[in-house]
Amino acid sequence: MLLHGNVRDWAIVEDKLMPFDAALRHTLRAADVGCIAVYEPWLGLLFGPEDQLKYEAVLEKTADPTRGLVLPPKTSGPLYHDPSQALLSFRLALGAESPRVAAVITHADKLFAADQFQVAHERELAILLAQAMARAYEKPAWRPNILVLVAAAIGQVPAWLYRDNPHMAVIPVERPDSDAREVYFRTQYGNFLGEHGRTAQGQPPPADVDLFARCTDGMAFAELEALRRASLSARVPVTDVQHLVDWFKYPKRKDPWRSSRFDERAARTKLTERVIGQPRAVQAVLDVLACASGGIGLEPPRSTRPKGVLFFVGPTGVGKTEMAKAVTELVFGDPNAFIRFDMSEYALEHDALRLTGAPPSYLGHEAGGQLTNRMKLRPFSLLLFDEVDKAHPRVLDKLLQVLDDGRLTDGLGETVHFGKCLIIFTSNCGSVRTIQRDGVEIHEPAIPAAGMDDEAAVVEHYQSAVRGEFIRIGRPELLGRIGEENIVVFGFIKAGDVATILQKFRLSVELAAGERGVQLAWDPSVTALMERTMTNEHHRRLGARSIRNFVQRELLPPINRAVAAGGERLLIRVQDDRVVAEQRG
């Protein structure tokens, strides 16, 4: 049999926690195996009590020089340290009629390179392994001898050894499921820190057992043991299961979701100051933040899924990215907690590996994944997947796993958790439509100028565009996980918001000028010129970007020329439809 996957972990057998190799021995003994030989690369053959004598007797009995079955020569040091000698001995032992023999090879995936890279010595080892496997079934028996290959990475084991082989059972070893984690918590509860600085007493409450199983979803037994040891060493009691698991999972010990109350009035003020003219979007974001902070919903309590998921859609330059940055600072109090991924850079199928890292034996495997690495460093963060509609569907499958399970396993085999982050997707889908005119493909705005002020129609248009886009790319289930109620439509910039947005940019210019010792004063004609400019349909479709471009193109050059000439108190005004900066007395 070939055991692969989570084979470096612990296991629970008959309610007892033990290392995987001990659990394997226990299982083999229970199957009436009388002699177990374990080949550990670089250590040689290892035996339990009395097994070595039995094994050597079996070798003597099954040796048959006339058939080429000869005893491998013994050397000083560990018995059959060389893998070829160990496999030769297995070829002999697995042909024994009594006692029943089990030959175990640990780290079987480390004995060989991939098929196409094998050297002659590795091919010889693989052939010896196949011969040993055949020997176990050479003579009819009710319960034949057993060859067990233990491999963390099945891809490193020559496929021809187990594919279409009726004598080789391929058994994946999974991480512990919910039932196994419940058994672990019940049996190990007394080894956690309890109340009053002592180990926990009695049996855990049923609600805590259920909570522990859900909070530790995806964790291996070795990680659960590390959690238990951390409870004792760091003096974190198990009486608050959620706090203990969060403390262990996330490097940052101060959890913003637990350490502060959600002040909706203050949050509304901050978001409205940062993102101008989008009250509907602000309210939608506040609703999600309130639910994330309150923690009451349709999901089970203490769900491991992300705290909140939003899909921002709308024209360009209306504040989608700015809203994400504002939410980051509001929730996490740190602009560096904002993590942006430009999904247009993930347009190819193999780009999915960039998120989680290349698998073993591939170039760059040791580097890990771009997404998983960032989350290891900053589990309390906001993830912005910008222009998500441009990503390849295989990349979207990775994101679907994050929304579904709240975790990803990277190429290094490490599990990364997303239960403390916010996720925002953005898209401009629905802004442009493609038509055929005289055989020529033409791109034009999907919403005509006359409809830009019809807020209800704009919202319906973009919501329909998002639904259609997910169907087009064949991933409607991703929209289902996001939730149509979390599609947040940003409308076009309105004429009444132009002056406020311009004022925001002017404050930034004034701040920069103040650092140079320069005072700026603004004539109302500057705002009037900007408002006239924004009546143009093209500029209005660009939104705040058009206002920013106006500042960079029309305001900054004359201001900088005046500063370079020695100006310190400047009046900014419009003269003959051009912005000028004049020295004041």
C-alpha positions as CSV (number, residue, x, y, z in Angstrom):
1,M,0.0,0.0,0.0
2,L,1.0,3.6,-0.6
3,L,0.1,6.1,2.2
4,H,0.5,9.7,1.1
5,G,-0.3,13.1,2.3
6,N,-0.4,14.0,6.0
7,V,2.1,11.3,7.0
8,R,4.3,13.5,9.2
9,D,1.5,14.2,11.6
10,W,0.2,12.5,14.7
11,A,-2.8,10.2,14.8
12,I,-5.5,9.1,17.2
13,V,-5.9,5.4,17.7
14,E,-8.4,4.1,20.2
15,D,-8.7,7.6,21.7
16,K,-4.9,7.7,22.2
17,L,-2.7,10.4,20.5
18,M,0.5,9.0,19.1
19,P,3.0,9.8,16.3
20,F,2.0,8.6,12.8
21,D,4.7,5.9,12.7
22,A,3.6,4.5,16.1
23,A,0.0,4.5,14.9
24,L,1.0,2.6,11.8
25,R,2.8,0.0,13.9
26,H,-0.2,-0.4,16.1
27,T,-2.5,-0.9,13.1
28,L,-0.2,-3.5,11.6
29,R,0.0,-5.4,14.9
30,A,-3.8,-5.4,15.0
31,A,-3.8,-7.0,11.5
32,D,-1.8,-10.0,13.0
33,V,1.5,-8.9,11.6
34,G,4.2,-10.8,13.5
35,C,7.3,-9.0,12.3
36,I,7.6,-5.3,11.3
37,A,10.8,-4.0,9.6
38,V,10.9,-0.2,8.9
39,Y,13.5,1.2,6.5
40,E,14.4,4.8,7.5
41,P,16.7,6.4,4.9
42,W,20.1,7.2,6.3
43,L,19.3,5.1,9.4
44,G,18.8,1.7,8.0
45,L,16.3,-0.9,9.2
46,L,14.6,-0.3,12.5
47,F,12.7,-2.9,14.5
48,G,10.5,-3.2,17.6
49,P,11.3,-5.6,20.4
50,E,12.3,-9.1,19.2
51,D,11.4,-8.2,15.6
52,Q,15.1,-8.1,14.4
53,L,15.7,-11.7,15.4
54,K,12.5,-12.8,13.7
55,Y,13.4,-10.8,10.6
56,E,16.9,-12.3,10.3
57,A,15.4,-15.8,10.7
58,V,13.0,-15.1,8.0
59,L,15.8,-14.0,5.7
60,E,17.7,-17.2,6.3
61,K,14.6,-19.3,5.6
62,T,13.6,-17.6,2.4
63,A,17.0,-17.2,0.8
64,D,17.3,-19.3,-2.4
65,P,20.5,-18.7,-4.4
66,T,19.2,-20.8,-7.3
67,R,16.5,-18.2,-7.9
68,G,18.9,-15.2,-7.3
69,L,17.4,-14.7,-3.8
70,V,20.6,-14.2,-1.8
71,L,21.2,-12.5,1.5
72,P,22.5,-9.0,1.2
73,P,25.9,-8.6,2.8
74,K,25.9,-7.1,6.3
75,T,28.1,-4.1,7.1
76,S,29.2,-2.5,10.3
77,G,26.7,0.0,11.8
78,P,22.9,0.0,11.2
79,L,21.5,-3.1,9.6
80,Y,21.1,-2.6,5.8
81,H,21.9,1.1,5.8
82,D,22.1,1.2,2.0
83,P,18.7,1.4,0.4
84,S,19.5,-1.3,-2.2
85,Q,20.5,-3.7,0.5
86,A,17.3,-2.9,2.5
87,L,15.1,-3.5,-0.6
88,L,17.0,-6.8,-1.3
89,S,16.2,-7.9,2.2
90,F,12.5,-6.9,1.7
91,R,12.4,-8.9,-1.5
92,L,13.4,-12.0,0.6
93,A,11.3,-11.3,3.7
94,L,8.0,-10.6,1.8
95,G,8.1,-14.1,0.4
96,A,7.9,-15.7,3.8
97,E,4.9,-17.9,4.8
98,S,5.2,-17.3,8.5
99,P,5.3,-15.1,10.5
100,R,3.3,-12.4,8.6
101,V,5.8,-9.7,7.6
102,A,5.2,-6.0,7.1
103,A,8.0,-4.0,5.4
104,V,7.7,-0.2,5.7
105,I,9.6,2.4,3.8
106,T,9.4,5.9,5.2
107,H,10.2,8.9,3.1
108,A,9.6,6.8,0.0
109,D,9.2,10.1,-2.0
110,K,12.8,11.0,-1.1
111,L,14.4,7.8,-2.6
112,F,13.7,8.8,-6.2
113,A,13.7,11.8,-8.5
114,A,10.8,12.3,-10.8
115,D,10.6,9.6,-13.6
116,Q,12.2,11.8,-16.2
117,F,15.1,12.8,-14.0
118,Q,16.0,9.3,-12.5
119,V,19.6,8.1,-12.7
120,A,20.5,4.4,-13.2
121,H,20.8,3.8,-9.4
122,E,17.3,5.1,-8.8
123,R,15.8,3.0,-11.5
124,E,17.4,0.0,-10.0
125,L,15.9,0.8,-6.6
126,A,12.5,1.2,-8.2
127,I,12.8,-2.2,-9.9
128,L,13.8,-3.8,-6.6
129,L,10.8,-2.2,-5.0
130,A,8.5,-3.7,-7.7
131,Q,10.1,-7.1,-7.2
132,A,9.6,-6.9,-3.4
133,M,6.0,-6.0,-4.0
134,A,5.4,-8.9,-6.3
135,R,7.0,-11.3,-3.7
136,A,4.3,-10.5,-1.2
137,Y,1.7,-12.1,-3.6
138,E,3.9,-14.9,-5.0
139,K,2.3,-17.6,-2.9
140,P,-1.5,-17.8,-2.3
141,A,-2.3,-16.7,1.2
142,W,-5.4,-15.5,3.0
143,R,-3.5,-12.6,4.4
144,P,-0.4,-11.8,2.4
145,N,2.7,-10.0,3.6
146,I,2.5,-6.2,3.4
147,L,4.7,-3.6,1.8
148,V,3.9,-0.1,3.0
149,L,5.3,3.0,1.2
150,V,5.0,6.2,3.2
151,A,5.3,9.4,1.1
152,A,4.3,13.0,1.9
153,A,4.4,13.9,-1.8
154,I,2.9,11.1,-4.1
155,G,4.2,12.9,-7.1
156,Q,7.7,12.0,-6.2
157,V,7.0,8.2,-6.2
158,P,7.3,6.6,-9.6
159,A,3.8,6.4,-11.0
160,W,4.3,3.0,-12.7
161,L,4.7,1.4,-9.3
162,Y,1.1,2.0,-8.3
163,R,-1.0,2.9,-11.3
164,D,-3.1,0.1,-12.7
165,N,-1.5,-2.2,-10.0
166,P,-4.2,-4.4,-8.3
167,H,-1.8,-5.2,-5.5
168,M,-1.1,-1.6,-4.5
169,A,-3.7,0.3,-2.6
170,V,-3.2,4.1,-2.8
171,I,-4.5,5.6,0.5
172,P,-4.5,9.4,1.1
173,V,-3.9,10.4,4.7
174,E,-6.0,13.5,5.3
175,R,-5.7,16.1,8.0
176,P,-8.0,15.4,11.0
177,D,-11.6,15.9,10.3
178,S,-14.1,17.6,12.7
179,D,-14.8,14.3,14.6
180,A,-11.1,13.6,15.1
181,R,-10.5,17.1,16.4
182,E,-13.4,16.7,18.8
183,V,-11.8,13.4,20.1
184,Y,-8.5,15.2,20.4
185,F,-10.0,18.0,22.5
186,R,-11.9,15.7,24.8
187,T,-8.9,13.4,25.4
188,Q,-6.3,16.3,25.8
189,Y,-8.5,18.8,27.6
190,G,-6.9,18.2,30.9
191,N,-3.5,19.0,29.4
192,F,-4.5,22.6,28.5
193,L,-4.3,25.5,30.8
194,G,-7.5,26.1,32.7
195,E,-8.7,28.6,35.2
196,H,-6.7,30.0,38.1
197,G,-3.4,29.0,36.4
198,R,-3.9,25.3,36.7
199,T,-4.5,22.6,34.0
200,A,-8.1,22.3,32.9
201,Q,-10.3,20.1,35.1
202,G,-13.1,17.6,34.3
203,Q,-14.6,17.3,30.8
204,P,-14.9,20.2,28.4
205,P,-18.4,21.7,27.9
206,P,-20.1,20.3,24.7
207,A,-20.3,23.8,23.2
208,D,-16.6,24.3,23.6
209,V,-15.9,20.9,22.0
210,D,-18.0,22.0,19.0
211,L,-16.3,25.4,18.9
212,F,-12.8,23.9,19.1
213,A,-13.6,21.6,16.2
214,R,-14.8,24.5,14.0
215,C,-12.1,27.0,15.0
216,T,-9.3,24.5,14.2
217,D,-10.6,23.5,10.8
218,G,-7.7,22.5,8.6
219,M,-5.2,22.1,11.4
220,A,-3.1,19.0,11.8
221,F,-2.7,17.1,15.0
222,A,0.9,18.5,15.3
223,E,-0.5,22.0,15.2
224,L,-3.1,21.1,17.8
225,E,-0.3,19.9,20.0
226,A,1.6,23.1,19.4
227,L,-1.6,25.0,20.4
228,R,-1.9,23.0,23.6
229,R,1.8,23.6,24.5
230,A,1.3,27.3,23.7
231,S,-1.7,27.4,26.1
232,L,0.6,26.2,28.9
233,S,3.7,28.2,28.1
234,A,2.1,31.5,27.3
235,R,-0.6,31.1,30.0
236,V,-3.5,31.4,27.7
237,P,-6.4,29.4,29.2
238,V,-8.6,27.1,27.2
239,T,-11.7,28.5,28.9
240,D,-12.0,31.0,26.0
241,V,-11.5,28.7,23.0
242,Q,-11.9,31.3,20.3
243,H,-9.3,33.6,21.9
244,L,-6.8,30.8,22.4
245,V,-7.1,29.6,18.7
246,D,-6.9,33.2,17.4
247,W,-3.9,33.9,19.6
248,F,-2.2,30.8,18.1
249,K,-3.2,31.3,14.5
250,Y,-2.4,35.0,14.0
251,P,1.0,36.5,14.9
252,K,-0.5,40.0,15.8
253,R,-1.8,39.6,19.3
254,K,-4.1,42.6,19.3
255,D,-7.2,41.6,17.4
256,P,-9.0,44.8,16.1
257,W,-12.2,42.8,15.8
258,R,-12.2,42.1,19.6
259,S,-10.4,45.1,21.0
260,S,-12.7,48.0,19.9
261,R,-16.4,48.8,19.5
262,F,-17.8,49.7,16.2
263,D,-18.9,53.4,16.2
264,E,-21.0,53.7,13.1
265,R,-21.5,57.4,13.3
266,A,-17.7,58.1,13.5
267,A,-17.1,55.5,10.7
268,R,-19.6,57.2,8.4
269,T,-17.9,60.5,8.9
270,K,-14.5,59.1,8.1
271,L,-15.6,57.3,5.0
272,T,-17.7,60.2,3.7
273,E,-14.7,62.5,4.1
274,R,-12.5,60.1,2.1
275,V,-15.0,59.0,-0.6
276,I,-17.1,61.9,-1.8
277,G,-20.5,61.6,-3.4
278,Q,-21.1,57.9,-2.8
279,P,-23.5,57.7,0.2
280,R,-25.0,54.4,-1.1
281,A,-21.6,52.8,-1.2
282,V,-20.7,54.1,2.2
283,Q,-23.9,52.7,3.7
284,A,-23.3,49.2,2.1
285,V,-19.7,49.2,3.6
286,L,-21.0,50.2,7.0
287,D,-23.6,47.4,6.9
288,V,-20.8,44.8,6.3
289,L,-18.5,46.2,9.0
290,A,-21.4,46.2,11.5
291,C,-22.1,42.5,10.8
292,A,-18.4,41.7,11.0
293,S,-18.0,43.4,14.3
294,G,-21.3,42.1,15.8
295,G,-20.6,38.5,14.6
296,I,-24.3,37.5,14.3
297,G,-25.3,35.9,11.0
298,L,-26.3,32.8,9.2
299,E,-22.8,31.3,9.4
300,P,-22.0,29.2,12.5
301,P,-20.5,31.3,15.3
302,R,-16.8,31.9,15.0
303,S,-16.8,31.0,11.3
304,T,-13.3,30.7,9.8
305,R,-14.3,32.5,6.7
306,P,-13.2,36.1,6.0
307,K,-14.9,38.8,8.2
308,G,-16.5,40.4,5.3
309,V,-16.6,40.3,1.5
310,L,-17.5,43.2,-0.9
311,F,-17.6,43.6,-4.6
312,F,-17.1,47.2,-5.8
313,V,-18.2,48.0,-9.3
314,G,-18.8,51.2,-11.3
315,P,-17.2,53.7,-13.6
316,T,-13.5,54.5,-13.3
317,G,-12.4,57.2,-10.9
318,V,-15.3,57.2,-8.5
319,G,-13.6,56.1,-5.3
320,K,-13.5,52.2,-5.3
321,T,-9.8,51.9,-4.4
322,E,-10.0,55.0,-2.1
323,M,-12.9,53.4,-0.3
324,A,-10.8,50.2,0.3
325,K,-7.9,52.2,1.6
326,A,-10.2,54.2,3.9
327,V,-11.8,51.0,5.3
328,T,-8.3,49.6,5.9
329,E,-7.3,52.6,8.1
330,L,-10.7,52.6,9.8
331,V,-10.7,49.0,10.8
332,F,-7.0,48.1,11.2
333,G,-5.6,51.6,12.0
334,D,-2.6,51.0,9.7
335,P,-2.4,51.9,6.0
336,N,0.2,49.1,5.5
337,A,-2.6,46.6,6.2
338,F,-3.9,47.4,2.7
339,I,-2.8,44.6,0.3
340,R,-3.6,45.1,-3.4
341,F,-3.4,42.5,-6.2
342,D,-3.7,43.7,-9.7
343,M,-5.6,40.8,-11.2
344,S,-4.8,41.7,-14.8
345,E,-1.4,40.2,-13.9
346,Y,-3.1,36.9,-13.2
347,A,-4.7,36.4,-16.6
348,L,-3.0,33.0,-17.4
349,E,-3.9,29.6,-16.0
350,H,-0.5,29.0,-14.4
351,D,-0.7,32.3,-12.6
352,A,-2.8,30.5,-10.0
353,L,0.4,29.0,-8.7
354,R,1.8,32.5,-8.0
355,L,-0.8,33.0,-5.3
356,T,0.0,29.9,-3.3
357,G,3.5,29.0,-4.6
358,A,4.9,26.3,-6.9
359,P,4.5,22.7,-5.8
360,P,7.6,20.6,-4.8
361,S,10.2,20.0,-7.5
362,Y,9.1,23.1,-9.4
363,L,11.3,26.2,-9.8
364,G,10.7,28.7,-7.1
365,H,9.0,26.2,-4.8
366,E,10.9,27.5,-1.7
367,A,9.7,31.1,-2.3
368,G,6.1,30.4,-1.3
369,G,3.0,32.2,-2.8
370,Q,2.5,35.9,-3.2
371,L,-0.9,35.8,-1.5
372,T,-0.1,33.3,1.2
373,N,3.2,35.0,2.1
374,R,1.5,38.3,2.6
375,M,-1.2,36.8,4.8
376,K,1.4,35.0,6.9
377,L,3.0,38.4,7.6
378,R,-0.3,40.4,8.0
379,P,-3.3,38.2,8.9
380,F,-5.2,41.3,10.0
381,S,-5.5,43.1,6.7
382,L,-7.7,44.1,3.8
383,L,-7.2,42.2,0.6
384,L,-8.1,44.2,-2.6
385,F,-8.3,42.1,-5.8
386,D,-8.4,44.9,-8.3
387,E,-10.1,44.3,-11.7
388,V,-10.9,40.7,-10.7
389,D,-12.8,40.1,-14.0
390,K,-9.5,40.1,-15.8
391,A,-8.1,37.1,-13.8
392,H,-8.0,33.6,-15.3
393,P,-10.8,31.3,-14.0
394,R,-8.2,29.0,-12.4
395,V,-7.1,31.9,-10.3
396,L,-10.7,32.6,-9.3
397,D,-10.9,29.0,-8.1
398,K,-8.2,29.8,-5.5
399,L,-10.2,32.8,-4.4
400,L,-13.3,30.6,-4.2
401,Q,-11.5,28.3,-1.8
402,V,-10.6,31.3,0.4
403,L,-14.3,32.4,0.5
404,D,-15.5,28.9,1.2
405,D,-12.9,27.6,3.7
406,G,-11.2,30.7,5.0
407,R,-7.8,29.1,4.3
408,L,-5.2,28.1,1.7
409,T,-2.4,25.6,1.8
410,D,0.7,27.0,0.1
411,G,3.3,25.1,-2.0
412,L,5.3,24.5,1.2
413,G,2.5,22.7,2.8
414,E,1.7,25.4,5.3
415,T,-1.9,26.4,6.0
416,V,-2.7,30.1,5.9
417,H,-5.9,31.4,7.5
418,F,-8.1,34.3,6.3
419,G,-10.5,34.5,9.2
420,K,-9.4,38.0,10.3
421,C,-9.2,39.8,7.0
422,L,-11.6,41.7,4.8
423,I,-11.8,41.0,1.1
424,I,-12.8,43.5,-1.6
425,F,-13.1,42.8,-5.3
426,T,-13.3,45.6,-7.8
427,S,-14.3,45.7,-11.4
428,N,-15.2,48.1,-14.2
429,C,-17.3,45.5,-16.0
430,G,-20.4,47.0,-17.6
431,S,-18.7,50.4,-18.3
432,V,-18.0,49.7,-22.0
433,R,-19.9,47.8,-24.6
434,T,-18.6,46.4,-27.9
435,I,-20.6,46.8,-31.1
436,Q,-20.1,46.1,-34.8
437,R,-20.4,49.0,-37.2
438,D,-19.7,48.5,-40.8
439,G,-17.7,45.4,-40.0
440,V,-15.6,47.2,-37.5
441,E,-15.5,46.5,-33.8
442,I,-16.2,49.6,-31.8
443,H,-16.0,50.2,-28.0
444,E,-18.4,52.8,-26.6
445,P,-19.8,53.7,-23.2
446,A,-22.4,51.3,-22.1
447,I,-24.4,54.1,-20.3
448,P,-25.3,57.1,-22.5
449,A,-24.7,60.6,-21.2
450,A,-28.4,61.1,-20.6
451,G,-28.5,58.1,-18.2
452,M,-25.5,59.0,-16.1
453,D,-27.7,60.8,-13.5
454,D,-30.3,58.1,-13.2
455,E,-29.0,56.4,-10.1
456,A,-31.4,53.5,-10.0
457,A,-30.8,52.6,-13.7
458,V,-27.0,52.8,-13.1
459,V,-27.2,50.5,-10.1
460,E,-29.4,48.0,-12.0
461,H,-27.1,48.1,-15.1
462,Y,-23.9,47.4,-13.1
463,Q,-25.5,44.7,-11.0
464,S,-26.7,42.9,-14.1
465,A,-23.3,43.3,-15.7
466,V,-21.6,41.6,-12.7
467,R,-24.1,38.7,-12.8
468,G,-23.5,38.3,-16.6
469,E,-19.7,38.5,-16.2
470,F,-19.6,35.6,-13.7
471,I,-21.8,33.5,-15.9
472,R,-19.6,34.3,-19.0
473,I,-16.4,33.2,-17.2
474,G,-18.2,30.1,-15.9
475,R,-17.9,30.9,-12.2
476,P,-21.4,31.8,-11.0
477,E,-20.6,30.0,-7.7
478,L,-18.0,32.7,-6.9
479,L,-20.7,35.3,-7.1
480,G,-22.8,33.1,-4.9
481,R,-20.1,33.1,-2.2
482,I,-19.7,36.9,-2.4
483,G,-23.5,37.4,-2.3
484,E,-25.4,39.6,-4.6
485,E,-26.3,41.8,-1.7
486,N,-22.6,42.6,-1.4
487,I,-22.3,44.1,-4.9
488,V,-21.7,47.7,-4.2
489,V,-22.3,50.0,-7.2
490,F,-20.5,53.4,-7.3
491,G,-22.3,56.0,-9.3
492,F,-20.9,58.8,-11.6
493,I,-19.5,61.9,-10.0
494,K,-22.2,64.5,-9.7
495,A,-21.8,68.2,-10.5
496,G,-22.3,69.2,-6.9
497,D,-19.4,67.0,-5.8
498,V,-16.8,68.5,-8.1
499,A,-15.9,71.4,-5.8
500,T,-15.6,69.2,-2.7
501,I,-13.3,66.7,-4.6
502,L,-11.2,69.6,-5.9
503,Q,-10.9,71.0,-2.4
504,K,-9.5,67.7,-1.2
505,F,-6.8,67.8,-3.9
506,R,-6.1,71.5,-3.1
507,L,-5.5,70.6,0.6
508,S,-2.9,68.1,-0.5
509,V,-1.2,70.8,-2.7
510,E,-1.4,73.3,0.2
511,L,0.2,70.8,2.6
512,A,3.1,70.2,0.1
513,A,3.6,74.0,-0.4
514,G,3.5,74.6,3.4
515,E,6.5,72.2,3.8
516,R,8.4,74.6,1.5
517,G,7.3,77.6,3.4
518,V,4.9,78.7,0.7
519,Q,1.3,80.0,1.4
520,L,-1.4,79.5,-1.2
521,A,-4.7,81.4,-1.6
522,W,-7.3,80.3,-4.1
523,D,-9.6,82.5,-6.2
524,P,-13.2,81.1,-6.8
525,S,-12.5,81.2,-10.5
526,V,-10.3,78.1,-10.2
527,T,-13.3,76.1,-8.9
528,A,-15.5,77.6,-11.6
529,L,-13.1,76.5,-14.3
530,M,-13.0,73.0,-12.9
531,E,-16.8,72.7,-12.8
532,R,-17.0,73.9,-16.4
533,T,-14.5,71.3,-17.4
534,M,-16.4,68.5,-15.7
535,T,-19.6,69.3,-17.7
536,N,-17.8,67.6,-20.6
537,E,-19.0,64.0,-20.9
538,H,-15.5,62.6,-21.4
539,H,-14.1,64.3,-18.3
540,R,-17.1,63.2,-16.2
541,R,-16.7,59.6,-17.2
542,L,-13.2,59.7,-15.9
543,G,-14.5,60.9,-12.5
544,A,-12.0,62.0,-9.8
545,R,-9.2,61.1,-12.1
546,S,-10.2,63.9,-14.4
547,I,-10.1,66.3,-11.5
548,R,-6.7,64.9,-10.4
549,N,-5.4,65.4,-14.0
550,F,-6.7,69.0,-14.0
551,V,-4.7,69.7,-10.8
552,Q,-1.6,68.1,-12.3
553,R,-2.0,69.7,-15.7
554,E,-3.4,73.2,-14.9
555,L,-2.5,74.0,-11.3
556,L,0.9,72.5,-10.4
557,P,3.0,73.9,-13.3
558,P,2.2,77.6,-12.7
559,I,2.5,77.1,-8.9
560,N,5.9,75.4,-9.2
561,R,7.1,78.1,-11.7
562,A,6.2,80.8,-9.2
563,V,7.8,78.9,-6.3
564,A,11.0,78.4,-8.3
565,A,11.1,82.2,-9.0
566,G,11.1,82.8,-5.3
567,G,7.3,83.3,-4.6
568,E,6.3,82.6,-1.0
569,R,2.7,84.0,-0.9
570,L,0.8,83.1,-4.0
571,L,-2.7,83.8,-5.3
572,I,-4.0,81.1,-7.7
573,R,-6.6,82.4,-10.1
574,V,-7.9,82.0,-13.7
575,Q,-6.9,84.5,-16.4
576,D,-8.1,84.0,-20.0
577,D,-9.2,80.5,-19.2
578,R,-5.7,79.7,-17.9
579,V,-4.6,79.2,-14.3
580,V,-1.9,81.6,-13.1
581,A,0.0,81.9,-9.8
582,E,0.8,85.5,-8.7
583,Q,3.0,86.8,-5.9
584,R,0.9,88.6,-3.3
585,G,2.2,91.6,-1.4
